[in-house]
Amino acid sequence: MTYDLVIAVDWSARAKPGPKAPTKDSIFICAGRPGGITHPVYCRTRMDAMAHIYTLLDAALAAKERVFLGFDFAFGYPDGFAETLTGQRGALAVWDWLAERVFDAPDNANNRFEVAAEMNRACSGVGPFWGCPAQVDLPDLPAKGTARNGHGMAERRRVEANIRSAQPAWKLFTTGSVGSQSLLGLPRLAALRARYGDDLSVWPLQSGWQAPKAAITVAEIYPSMLAPSDPGALASEYPGAGYDILDAAQVRWVVEAILTAQANGTLEGWFHGEGDPAEEGWIFGANAAACAGGAAPQERLLCPAARRALDPRGRGVGPSARWVKPSCSRGGVELEHSLVVFWHKILSPCGTTHRPRMRPLMATALPMPRARCGCRWWMGVRRLVCPMTGSYPLGMRFAF
């Protein structure tokens, strides 16, 4: 499986066109090939963004190229919602339902809050969707999440439970409101499916846990999961290219990470996931085992204690890591742990930090006494970590 063109889209639910000058919380599209990556394109409206995407896809199909196209909003909802709303299981039924009801004008004017209220009416109780501006008065759409009750839906999809920083798709307003992006993005994806037919496949909703065979693969992405150790490096390397705007930098992170995994021969593992692929969907590359290259089941790649230590916040170790399985001895018992090889550090759950000749380490092994668990401690930038018993913050937040 190789892609000739990789496209990442940072979507937006703006109700008006973005300003002429690129700005945050807008749409940015980055495209790259194995030979190089172009700087992100800023789009003021969703219609402009789709026109640019159509141009890229049409040219790629004419050249008989394979394309990966990622969007950073939820492709599905928690298990059971599709059937409650449409009478059919499967996220694609929700896409079609939304395509018939969502109005999204060329100037970004839209009816997403009214559609969300209609979706709430299909459920029992109050909710599950919530959040709207103060001037929007819809009895079936509570302004606060705490006002919801009895709707019968899980708060998060299975993949969002694994990546806690990902916001639930029910949230429609204020910071991190991916729900509004989904309501305005899924009808656009339905239009993509109608336009390209069998030339396009949605992972994993149509293809399951394997790479689609169609020329165009469409998948859900979560750029924050792929953040490099130095998020500001692009702005320093390419001054004036717009990377001082996080949204622009994030789409390039995605393109770089996918092309790198493809070059390393590990991209196949990114197509792995859990549960019913057609019901909730999945974030591409979210499964830590999948990011390892998919050579072994997740539970064999990393023991639970080591996983908690290396990933204390449950976000999953991103695709910047690969996994190998050395044996080690603790207390006279042979254990099989995972060695995690990052871009910038190599960590062993039994206490060894190796220093590859790459970026400065974010963690350095310290000559500290061994803890009661028998493991050496090491210090991260802002926390002490015992690889077997957990991590201890030093007054500031820190995530791998």
C-alpha positions in Angstrom: 0.0 0.0 0.0 1.5 3.3 -1.2 0.0 6.7 -1.7 1.2 9.1 -4.4 -0.5 12.0 -2.7 -1.4 12.7 0.9 -3.8 15.4 1.8 -4.7 16.6 5.3 -7.6 19.0 6.0 -8.1 21.1 9.2 -11.8 21.8 9.0 -13.8 24.7 10.4 -17.4 25.4 11.4 -17.2 29.1 11.0 -20.6 30.8 10.3 -19.0 33.5 8.2 -16.1 33.6 5.7 -12.7 33.8 7.3 -10.7 37.0 7.0 -8.6 37.6 3.9 -5.4 37.0 5.9 -4.9 33.5 7.2 -6.1 33.1 10.8 -6.6 30.4 13.4 -9.8 28.3 13.6 -10.1 28.3 9.8 -9.6 25.7 7.1 -6.1 24.7 6.1 -5.2 22.1 3.5 -1.8 20.5 3.1 -0.8 18.2 0.3 2.4 16.2 0.0 4.1 13.5 -2.0 7.1 11.3 -1.3 9.2 13.9 -3.1 8.1 16.9 -1.1 5.3 18.7 0.7 3.7 22.0 -0.3 2.8 24.7 2.3 -0.8 24.6 3.5 -3.5 26.4 1.6 -5.8 28.7 3.5 -9.5 28.6 2.6 -12.0 31.2 3.7 -15.1 29.1 3.3 -16.0 25.4 3.2 -17.1 25.8 -0.4 -13.7 27.1 -1.4 -12.0 24.2 0.5 -14.1 21.6 -1.3 -13.3 23.2 -4.7 -9.6 23.0 -3.9 -10.0 19.4 -2.8 -11.9 18.5 -5.9 -9.1 20.0 -8.0 -6.5 17.9 -6.3 -8.5 14.7 -6.5 -9.5 15.1 -10.1 -5.9 15.7 -11.2 -4.7 12.7 -9.2 -7.3 10.4 -10.7 -6.5 11.6 -14.2 -2.8 10.7 -13.5 -3.9 7.3 -12.0 -2.5 8.1 -8.6 -3.5 6.8 -5.2 -4.6 9.5 -2.7 -5.0 9.6 1.1 -7.4 12.3 2.2 -7.8 13.0 5.9 -10.3 15.3 7.7 -10.0 16.3 11.4 -13.5 15.8 12.6 -15.4 12.7 13.8 -16.8 10.4 11.1 -19.2 8.6 13.5 -21.0 8.7 16.8 -21.2 6.3 19.7 -22.6 2.9 19.1 -26.4 2.9 18.7 -26.9 6.5 17.7 -27.1 5.8 13.9 -29.9 3.3 14.4 -31.8 5.6 16.8 -31.6 8.4 14.3 -32.1 6.7 11.0 -33.3 3.2 11.8 -30.1 1.7 10.3 -26.8 0.8 11.9 -23.7 2.3 10.5 -22.2 5.8 10.4 -22.8 6.2 6.7 -26.5 6.3 7.3 -26.0 9.4 9.5 -24.0 11.0 6.7 -26.9 10.6 4.2 -29.4 11.8 6.8 -27.4 14.9 7.4 -26.8 15.5 3.7 -30.6 15.8 3.3 -31.0 18.4 6.1 -27.9 20.5 6.5 -27.9 23.9 4.8 -24.4 25.2 4.3 -24.2 28.3 2.1 -21.3 29.6 0.0 -20.7 32.3 2.7 -20.6 29.7 5.5 -24.1 30.5 6.8 -25.6 27.2 8.1 -28.4 25.6 10.1 -26.3 23.2 12.2 -27.9 24.1 15.5 -31.4 23.5 14.2 -30.3 20.2 12.7 -28.7 19.2 16.1 -32.0 20.0 17.8 -33.8 17.7 15.4 -31.3 15.0 16.1 -31.9 15.4 19.8 -35.7 15.0 19.3 -35.0 11.5 17.8 -33.5 10.5 21.2 -35.2 10.1 24.5 -34.5 12.5 27.4 -32.5 15.7 26.9 -29.5 15.6 24.5 -27.1 14.2 23.5 -26.0 17.3 21.5 -25.4 20.4 23.4 -23.9 23.9 23.1 -25.0 27.0 21.2 -24.6 30.8 21.2 -26.6 32.8 23.7 -28.8 34.2 20.8 -29.8 30.8 19.6 -33.0 29.7 21.4 -33.8 26.1 20.7 -35.7 24.2 23.4 -34.3 20.8 22.2 -30.7 21.9 22.3 -29.4 22.6 25.8 -26.7 25.3 26.2 -24.7 23.2 28.7 -23.7 19.6 28.8 -24.8 19.3 32.4 -28.4 20.0 31.4 -28.6 16.7 29.4 -30.1 13.6 30.9 -31.7 10.3 29.8 -30.7 10.4 26.2 -29.2 6.9 26.4 -26.0 7.5 24.4 -22.4 7.0 25.5 -20.4 10.3 25.9 -17.5 9.1 23.8 -16.8 6.7 21.0 -14.4 3.9 21.7 -11.5 5.6 20.0 -12.1 8.8 22.0 -11.9 6.8 25.2 -8.4 5.8 24.2 -7.4 9.4 23.3 -8.8 11.4 26.1 -7.8 14.8 24.6 -10.2 14.2 21.7 -13.5 16.0 22.3 -16.9 14.2 22.2 -18.9 14.8 19.0 -21.9 15.9 21.0 -20.3 19.3 21.9 -21.2 22.0 19.4 -20.0 25.3 20.8 -17.0 26.9 22.5 -13.4 25.6 22.5 -12.9 22.1 21.0 -16.4 21.9 19.6 -15.6 19.1 17.0 -19.4 18.4 16.9 -20.1 21.4 14.8 -17.3 20.5 12.5 -18.7 17.0 12.0 -22.3 18.3 11.4 -21.0 20.6 8.6 -18.3 18.2 7.4 -20.1 14.9 7.0 -22.5 16.2 4.4 -19.5 17.3 2.4 -18.0 13.8 2.7 -21.4 12.3 1.5 -21.0 14.6 -1.6 -17.4 13.2 -2.1 -18.8 9.7 -2.0 -21.5 10.6 -4.6 -19.0 12.3 -6.9 -16.3 9.7 -6.9 -18.3 6.5 -6.4 -16.1 3.3 -6.5 -13.0 5.3 -6.8 -13.3 6.4 -3.2 -13.5 4.3 0.0 -14.0 5.6 3.5 -11.7 3.9 6.1 -12.8 2.0 8.1 -16.5 2.5 7.5 -16.4 0.8 4.2 -13.0 -1.1 4.1 -12.9 -2.4 7.7 -9.5 -2.7 9.4 -7.5 -2.8 6.2 -6.2 -0.4 3.6 -8.9 0.4 1.0 -8.3 -0.8 -2.5 -10.0 2.3 -4.1 -7.8 5.0 -5.6 -8.9 7.5 -2.9 -8.9 6.7 0.8 -10.8 9.1 3.1 -10.1 8.8 6.8 -10.6 10.7 10.1 -7.4 12.2 11.4 -6.5 13.8 14.8 -3.4 16.1 14.2 -2.7 16.8 17.9 -1.9 13.1 18.3 1.0 13.6 15.9 2.5 16.7 17.4 6.3 16.7 17.2 8.6 17.4 20.2 9.0 21.0 19.0 5.7 22.2 17.7 7.2 25.5 16.7 9.9 24.1 14.6 8.0 24.6 11.3 7.5 28.3 12.0 11.2 28.7 12.6 12.2 26.6 9.5 9.8 28.3 7.1 9.3 31.9 8.3 6.4 33.6 6.6 4.8 30.4 5.4 2.0 30.6 8.0 3.1 27.9 10.4 2.8 30.3 13.3 -0.9 29.4 13.1 -1.3 26.0 14.8 -4.0 24.8 12.4 -1.5 25.2 9.5 1.3 23.4 11.3 -1.0 20.6 12.3 -2.0 19.5 8.8 1.7 19.4 7.8 2.4 17.2 10.8 -0.1 14.7 9.5 1.2 14.7 6.0 4.8 14.3 7.2 3.9 11.5 9.6 2.0 9.5 7.0 4.7 9.9 4.4 7.4 8.9 6.9 5.5 5.8 8.0 5.0 4.9 4.4 8.7 5.3 3.7 9.6 3.2 6.8 7.2 0.4 5.8 5.0 0.8 8.9 1.9 2.5 7.4 0.0 -0.8 7.2 -0.4 -0.9 11.0 -2.1 2.5 11.0 -5.2 0.8 9.5 -5.8 -1.3 12.6 -8.5 -0.4 15.2 -11.1 -1.9 17.6 -14.8 -2.7 17.6 -17.3 -2.4 14.7 -15.5 -0.3 12.1 -18.7 0.6 10.3 -20.6 1.9 13.4 -18.3 4.4 15.1 -15.3 4.8 12.8 -11.8 5.3 14.1 -9.1 7.9 14.1 -6.4 6.9 11.6 -3.3 5.7 13.5 -4.9 6.0 16.9 -4.2 2.5 18.1 -0.8 2.3 19.8 -0.2 -1.2 18.5 -1.2 -0.1 15.0 1.3 2.7 15.1 3.9 0.1 15.9 3.5 -1.5 12.5 0.8 -4.0 13.4 3.1 -7.0 13.7 1.6 -8.2 16.9 -1.6 -7.7 19.0 -1.7 -4.7 21.2 -1.7 -6.7 24.5 1.6 -8.4 23.5 3.3 -5.2 22.5 3.2 -3.5 25.9 2.4 -4.8 29.4 -0.2 -2.7 31.2 2.2 -1.3 33.8 4.6 -0.2 31.2 1.8 1.3 29.1 0.6 3.3 32.1 4.1 4.6 32.7 4.9 5.5 29.1 1.4 6.9 28.4 0.1 8.1 31.8 -2.7 10.2 30.3 -4.1 7.4 28.1 -3.5 9.2 24.8 -1.7 6.4 23.0 1.9 6.5 21.9 1.8 8.2 18.5 3.1 7.1 15.2 6.5 8.7 16.0 7.2 5.5 17.9 7.9 2.0 16.9 8.1 -1.0 19.2 10.5 -3.9 19.8 10.4 -6.5 22.5 13.6 -7.1 24.4 13.7 -9.5 27.4 14.7 -8.3 30.8 15.0 -9.7 34.3 13.4 -8.2 37.4 13.4 -10.0 40.7 14.8 -13.2 39.1 11.8 -13.4 36.8 12.2 -13.0 33.0 9.7 -10.4 31.7 9.0 -9.3 28.2 8.5 -5.6 28.0 8.5 -3.2 25.1 11.2 -0.8 24.1 9.8 2.4 22.7 11.8 4.1 20.0 10.8 7.8 19.5 12.2 10.4 17.2 14.0 11.9 20.1 14.5 9.2 22.8 14.5 5.5 23.4 12.9 4.3 26.7 12.9 0.9 28.3 10.2 0.3 30.9 12.8 -1.2 33.2 14.8 2.0 33.4 17.1 2.6 30.5 17.1 5.7 28.4 19.2 5.5 25.3 20.3 8.6 23.4 20.2 8.3 19.6 22.1 10.9 17.7 19.0 12.9 16.9 17.0 15.7 18.7 17.8 16.5 22.3 16.3 14.1 24.7 13.1 15.0 26.6 14.0 12.5 29.3 17.3 11.7 30.9 18.2 8.7 33.0 19.1 9.8 36.5 21.4 7.9 38.9 18.7 7.7 41.5 18.1 4.9 43.9 15.8 2.2 42.7 12.3 2.3 43.9 10.5 -0.4 45.8 9.2 -1.8 42.6 12.9 -2.5 41.6 13.0 -0.2 38.6 15.2 2.8 38.0 13.5 6.1 37.9 14.0 8.7 35.2 13.1 12.3 35.0 11.1 13.9 32.1 11.0 17.6 31.5 8.2 18.1 34.1 7.6 14.9 35.9 9.3 12.0 37.6 8.4 8.6 36.2 8.8 5.1 37.6 8.2 2.9 34.5 6.3 0.3 36.5 4.3 2.2 39.1 3.4 5.4 37.4 4.3 9.1 37.0 4.5 11.9 39.5 4.0 15.5 38.2 6.3 18.2 39.3 3.7 21.0 39.4 3.2 21.3 35.6 1.4 19.4 32.9 3.4 17.2 30.6 2.4 14.7 28.0 4.5 12.5 25.7 
